[in-house]
């Protein structure tokens, strides 16, 4: 097993690393770099996005013919990790959630016309998008609990009624994917639709207050009271909504893991710089065994998450669904990010709890990792089901033919 990156992929990774180091990290200490929701200010974001695009580091997950980098998943894993060494990173490179997951699924399943009007402006960075699945008292980790309904109107339209919430980016999104129930069939009861923010029949009820920090557009609650969508904007076929969600969610979950390892690394880098200079009772913190134990454990968990993430990425590149591998990576990467942020904050002391470093930002952000795109408990359930079904094959190495 060779974990070394191909030279062409490593060259891109290094270019991303240098951009992050030179252009993004220095901006984090300037409070004018932030908007009111603790993310990068829009005017600054536009400037940096233009620079990233000019540097050929734009939308690395998307097709070259559409202006992206078309990296394999293993290349994405390495580059996304470097991006998120800055808390501003992923959105600058147009590789942030939920847009990158929406780009990838649209590339796979959308019609040519849908790719032209919906996907291309997203890759170009002209619009933001949202994926409307989660519902109050309903769909979350289990899309099967979707209560929002799409009913036939005439020969070529669907009318959407219902409610969604915690829809990431909805406050700024122009393009939406919505999952709605078109029948009561257990497997084929859901369908996916595309719509534009200017269509009538829906509204944003509120931007839900969270621990923060927030993505651009926040996490919103939406109400649908007659939104009409024509057949041409049905994504895949009637009854294919659950299939579409499965196609989207696996790779999208893994891109979270890719980014989280980068954020965790940065947290430990900040802590390491502090403990190398901080003296306590005549001893440098970095020389204390208790501190070394904390740092060593956090580094260990991060590297385990990196290996699981890369294994899942490699399997996706081979055409495997990598279901159990993505679930493993999601569980471990979420815990590893929180461990790294918590360790860094503890070692920095009051400085870590303050806004003098981005560690407190990372700490608050990290807590959502065990919830988003399937709670950790759900992914453990998935693994238990796979073990039960596959027995010894759950641990199979795989072999070259």
CORRA-V289068 format. One record per backbone hydrogen bond with DSSP energy under -0.5 kcal/mol. NH is the residue of the N-H (numbers start at 1). CO is the residue of the C=O. If there is no record, write none. Layout:
BEGIN
<<NH & CO> <NH & CO>>
END
This chain:
BEGIN
<<3 & 1> <9 & 6> <10 & 6> <11 & 7> <12 & 8> <13 & 9> <14 & 10> <15 & 11> <16 & 12> <17 & 13> <18 & 14> <19 & 15> <20 & 16> <21 & 17> <22 & 18> <23 & 19> <24 & 19> <24 & 20> <25 & 20> <27 & 24> <28 & 24> <28 & 25> <29 & 26> <30 & 27> <31 & 29> <33 & 30> <34 & 31> <35 & 39> <38 & 35> <41 & 33> <45 & 41> <46 & 42> <47 & 43> <48 & 44> <49 & 45> <50 & 46> <51 & 47> <52 & 48> <53 & 49> <54 & 50> <55 & 51> <56 & 53> <57 & 52> <59 & 93> <62 & 59> <66 & 63> <67 & 64> <68 & 63> <69 & 59> <70 & 59> <70 & 62> <71 & 60> <76 & 72> <77 & 73> <78 & 74> <79 & 75> <80 & 76> <81 & 77> <82 & 78> <83 & 79> <84 & 80> <85 & 82> <86 & 83> <89 & 86> <92 & 88> <92 & 89> <93 & 89> <94 & 91> <95 & 90> <100 & 96> <102 & 98> <103 & 99> <104 & 100> <105 & 101> <106 & 102> <107 & 103> <108 & 104> <109 & 105> <110 & 106> <115 & 111> <116 & 112> <117 & 113> <118 & 114> <119 & 114> <120 & 115> <122 & 118> <122 & 119> <123 & 119> <124 & 120> <125 & 121> <125 & 122> <126 & 121> <127 & 121> <130 & 175> <132 & 130> <132 & 177> <133 & 131> <135 & 139> <138 & 135> <139 & 145> <143 & 141> <145 & 142> <146 & 143> <149 & 161> <150 & 181> <151 & 159> <153 & 157> <156 & 153> <157 & 153> <158 & 229> <159 & 151> <160 & 158> <160 & 227> <161 & 149> <162 & 224> <164 & 222> <165 & 134> <167 & 220> <168 & 166> <169 & 218> <170 & 167> <171 & 217> <172 & 169> <173 & 169> <174 & 128> <175 & 128> <176 & 195> <177 & 130> <178 & 193> <179 & 132> <180 & 178> <180 & 191> <181 & 148> <182 & 189> <183 & 189> <189 & 185> <191 & 180> <192 & 235> <193 & 178> <194 & 233> <195 & 176> <197 & 174> <199 & 196> <203 & 223> <205 & 203> <205 & 221> <206 & 221> <208 & 206> <208 & 219> <214 & 37> <218 & 215> <220 & 167> <221 & 206> <222 & 164> <223 & 203> <224 & 162> <225 & 201> <225 & 223> <226 & 160> <227 & 160> <227 & 201> <228 & 200> <229 & 158> <231 & 156> <233 & 230> <234 & 231> <235 & 192> <236 & 234> <240 & 237> <241 & 190> <244 & 240> <245 & 241> <246 & 242> <247 & 243> <248 & 244> <249 & 245> <250 & 246> <251 & 247> <252 & 248> <253 & 249> <254 & 250> <255 & 251> <256 & 252> <257 & 253> <258 & 254> <259 & 255> <260 & 256> <261 & 257> <262 & 258> <263 & 259> <264 & 260> <265 & 261> <266 & 262> <267 & 263> <268 & 264> <269 & 265> <270 & 266> <271 & 267> <272 & 268> <273 & 269> <274 & 270> <275 & 271> <276 & 272> <277 & 274> <278 & 274> <280 & 283> <283 & 280> <285 & 278> <286 & 275> <287 & 284> <288 & 285> <292 & 288> <293 & 289> <294 & 290> <295 & 291> <296 & 292> <297 & 293> <298 & 294> <299 & 295> <300 & 296> <301 & 297> <302 & 298> <303 & 299> <304 & 300> <305 & 301> <306 & 302> <307 & 303> <308 & 304> <309 & 305> <310 & 306> <311 & 307> <312 & 308> <313 & 309> <314 & 310> <315 & 311> <316 & 312> <317 & 313> <318 & 314> <319 & 316> <320 & 315> <326 & 322> <327 & 323> <328 & 324> <329 & 325> <330 & 326> <331 & 327> <332 & 328> <333 & 329> <334 & 330> <335 & 331> <336 & 332> <337 & 333> <338 & 334> <339 & 335> <340 & 336> <341 & 337> <342 & 338> <343 & 339> <344 & 340> <345 & 341> <346 & 342> <347 & 343> <348 & 344> <349 & 345> <351 & 348> <352 & 349> <353 & 349> <354 & 350> <360 & 354> <360 & 357> <362 & 358> <363 & 359> <364 & 360> <365 & 361> <366 & 362> <367 & 363> <368 & 365> <369 & 366> <370 & 367> <371 & 368> <372 & 368> <374 & 371> <376 & 370> <378 & 375> <379 & 375> <380 & 376> <381 & 377> <382 & 378> <383 & 379> <384 & 380> <385 & 381> <386 & 382> <387 & 383> <388 & 384> <389 & 385> <390 & 386> <391 & 387> <393 & 390> <394 & 391> <395 & 392> <396 & 393>>
END
